[in-house]
Amino acid sequence: MKKALLHLNHALIKSLIQKDDVVVDMTCGNGYDTEFLASLTTKVYTFDIQLSALKKTKEKLTKYTNIDYIHDSFEQVSKYVDFANMYVFNLGYLPGGDKTITTKKEITLKTIKSLHQNIQLGSHIIIMAYIGHDEGHNEYLMLHDYLKAQKDYQIYETKALHHDLAPVLMWIQKKDS
């Protein structure tokens, strides 16, 4: 189930991205999304609070020259990136890493609110929320409640109805007013 949603996530991203777009991978992780994004666009900024994740990804993706690796929290994105066409979040913890180091609901919500204030028409926010652990579930609920109240954005959510712990894919774009 998880792989099907990941394929759907990548298909969505691919359908929205143009070659000259600037994209931000808000959570570098093991580098799979960073690599996917770098193969499609001119510029990728990739963030992670875990230096080991950035180093591993950088070693893996040596053929790509269009990636900036940023060892910082994604909540600091505005310090490094003036504009992006897409922001991609893969929430939760680093697969194969320390499961006590997770994205935090308060920081994620603060970042989404900040992006909402600065996002341009035609830009997108893609979020993959992993609800199979307590922090991830609480993070998703907080995001869901916040996003449900936003009327200036088109917001879509995809989840498996018969798999309670499957990830949830969210897509946000500013409405044409």
C-alpha positions as CSV (number, residue, x, y, z in Angstrom):
1,M,0.0,0.0,0.0
2,K,2.8,2.4,0.9
3,K,4.6,1.9,-2.4
4,A,1.4,2.6,-4.3
5,L,1.0,5.9,-2.6
6,L,4.6,6.8,-3.2
7,H,4.1,6.1,-6.9
8,L,1.0,8.3,-6.8
9,N,3.0,11.0,-5.0
10,H,5.7,10.9,-7.7
11,A,3.2,10.9,-10.5
12,L,1.5,14.0,-9.0
13,I,4.8,15.7,-8.6
14,K,5.9,14.9,-12.2
15,S,2.6,16.2,-13.6
16,L,3.1,19.5,-11.8
17,I,6.8,20.2,-12.3
18,Q,8.4,22.1,-15.2
19,K,12.1,21.6,-16.1
20,D,13.1,25.2,-15.1
21,D,11.3,25.0,-11.7
22,V,12.9,25.5,-8.3
23,V,11.9,22.8,-5.8
24,V,12.5,22.3,-2.1
25,D,12.8,18.8,-0.6
26,M,11.9,19.8,3.0
27,T,13.2,16.5,4.4
28,C,16.1,14.9,2.6
29,G,15.9,11.5,4.4
30,N,17.6,8.8,2.3
31,G,17.6,11.0,-0.8
32,Y,15.0,9.2,-2.9
33,D,12.8,12.3,-3.3
34,T,15.8,14.6,-3.8
35,E,17.1,12.4,-6.6
36,F,13.7,12.2,-8.2
37,L,13.3,16.0,-8.0
38,A,16.8,16.6,-9.3
39,S,16.1,14.5,-12.3
40,L,13.1,16.7,-13.2
41,T,14.1,20.2,-12.4
42,T,16.8,22.9,-12.7
43,K,17.3,23.5,-9.0
44,V,16.6,21.5,-5.8
45,Y,17.2,22.6,-2.2
46,T,17.2,19.7,0.2
47,F,17.0,20.1,4.0
48,D,17.6,17.8,6.9
49,I,18.4,18.2,10.5
50,Q,20.4,15.0,10.5
51,L,23.8,15.6,9.0
52,S,24.2,11.9,8.3
53,A,21.2,12.0,6.0
54,L,22.6,14.9,4.0
55,K,26.0,13.2,3.7
56,K,24.6,9.9,2.6
57,T,22.4,11.6,0.0
58,K,25.2,13.8,-1.3
59,E,27.5,10.7,-1.7
60,K,24.7,8.9,-3.5
61,L,23.8,11.7,-5.9
62,T,27.2,12.9,-7.1
63,K,26.1,13.0,-10.7
64,Y,23.6,15.9,-9.9
65,T,25.0,19.4,-9.8
66,N,21.7,21.1,-9.3
67,I,21.2,20.3,-5.6
68,D,22.0,22.5,-2.6
69,Y,22.3,20.5,0.6
70,I,21.2,22.4,3.7
71,H,21.8,21.1,7.2
72,D,19.0,22.9,9.0
73,S,15.4,22.5,10.0
74,F,12.9,23.1,7.2
75,E,11.3,25.8,9.4
76,Q,14.3,27.9,8.3
77,V,13.5,27.6,4.6
78,S,13.0,31.3,4.1
79,K,16.6,32.0,5.2
80,Y,17.9,29.9,2.2
81,V,15.1,30.0,-0.5
82,D,13.4,33.1,-1.8
83,F,11.0,31.4,-4.1
84,A,10.1,27.8,-5.0
85,N,7.6,26.3,-7.4
86,M,7.1,23.3,-5.1
87,Y,7.8,22.3,-1.5
88,V,7.8,18.6,-0.8
89,F,7.5,17.2,2.7
90,N,8.0,13.6,3.7
91,L,7.1,13.7,7.4
92,G,8.0,11.4,10.2
93,Y,11.4,9.8,10.8
94,L,14.4,8.8,8.7
95,P,13.7,5.2,7.4
96,G,16.4,3.0,8.9
97,G,17.4,5.8,11.4
98,D,16.6,6.8,14.9
99,K,12.8,6.7,15.3
100,T,12.9,9.1,18.2
101,I,14.0,11.9,15.8
102,T,10.9,12.9,14.0
103,T,9.3,15.9,12.4
104,K,7.4,17.8,15.0
105,K,3.8,18.9,14.6
106,E,4.4,22.4,15.9
107,I,7.3,23.1,13.6
108,T,5.6,21.5,10.6
109,L,2.5,23.6,11.2
110,K,4.5,26.8,11.7
111,T,6.3,26.1,8.5
112,I,3.1,25.4,6.5
113,K,1.7,28.7,7.8
114,S,4.8,30.5,6.8
115,L,4.7,29.0,3.3
116,H,1.0,30.0,3.0
117,Q,1.9,33.6,3.6
118,N,4.6,33.6,0.9
119,I,3.4,31.0,-1.7
120,Q,2.7,32.3,-5.2
121,L,-0.1,31.4,-7.5
122,G,1.0,28.2,-9.3
123,S,3.2,27.0,-6.5
124,H,2.5,23.7,-4.8
125,I,3.0,22.1,-1.4
126,I,3.1,18.3,-1.4
127,I,3.0,16.5,2.0
128,M,3.4,12.8,2.7
129,A,2.3,12.3,6.3
130,Y,3.1,9.0,8.0
131,I,0.4,8.3,10.6
132,G,1.6,4.9,11.8
133,H,3.4,6.3,14.9
134,D,2.1,8.7,17.6
135,E,4.0,11.8,16.6
136,G,3.1,11.3,12.9
137,H,-0.5,10.7,13.7
138,N,-0.7,13.9,15.9
139,E,1.2,15.9,13.2
140,Y,-1.3,14.8,10.6
141,L,-4.3,15.6,12.7
142,M,-3.0,19.1,13.4
143,L,-2.2,19.7,9.7
144,H,-5.6,18.3,8.7
145,D,-7.5,20.6,11.0
146,Y,-5.5,23.7,10.0
147,L,-5.8,22.9,6.3
148,K,-9.5,22.2,6.5
149,A,-10.0,25.8,7.6
150,Q,-8.0,27.4,4.7
151,K,-10.3,28.8,2.1
152,D,-7.8,30.5,-0.2
153,Y,-6.2,27.2,-1.2
154,Q,-7.2,24.0,-3.1
155,I,-6.3,21.2,-0.8
156,Y,-6.5,17.5,-1.7
157,E,-6.0,14.5,0.5
158,T,-5.5,10.9,-0.5
159,K,-5.4,7.9,1.9
160,A,-6.3,4.3,1.9
161,L,-9.7,3.7,3.5
162,H,-9.0,0.2,4.7
163,H,-5.5,0.7,6.0
164,D,-5.7,2.9,9.1
165,L,-1.9,3.3,9.4
166,A,-1.1,3.9,5.7
167,P,0.5,7.3,4.8
168,V,-1.7,10.2,3.8
169,L,-0.8,12.3,0.7
170,M,-1.8,16.0,0.8
171,W,-1.5,18.5,-2.1
172,I,-2.0,22.2,-1.5
173,Q,-2.1,24.9,-4.1
174,K,-3.1,28.6,-3.9
175,K,-6.5,29.4,-5.5
176,D,-6.8,31.7,-8.4
177,S,-8.7,34.6,-6.8
